[in-house]
């Protein structure tokens, strides 16, 4: 019999708004495409031969937090493509200036731009990619991606 205070046998599929990806101490020091990679489920999303045979997630929120100083000048975007392609099908978060991150105790939830009611499949990507358009010397942040697991 299971214990009501134990979730040890449950997985991300049993919870809503689970942390489906994270990176700690991500550097904002350089500009470029895919400067930061955020793997889904620590690289555990199935990549099948088609979207229907691959794992799928729903991204609900991306939070940038724990800046090591003032990184409010940083300008980033988040895509499902490592090439930096910011076409509508690839953009999860459009260009965003991290204006709220003037100190380590602050956070900023990013506005999602991904196609409504569309899952991200392991067939398309195993990670989200952060493109940095305006860097901050020696700036670092933690990034957490929250969402739902449709299937592994």
Secondary structure by P-SEA (a helix, b strand, c coil): cccccccccccccccccccccccccccccccccccccccccccccccccccccbbbbbbccccccccccccccccccccccccccccccccccccccccccccccbbbbbbbcccccbbbbcccccbbbbbbccccccbbbbbbbbbbbccc
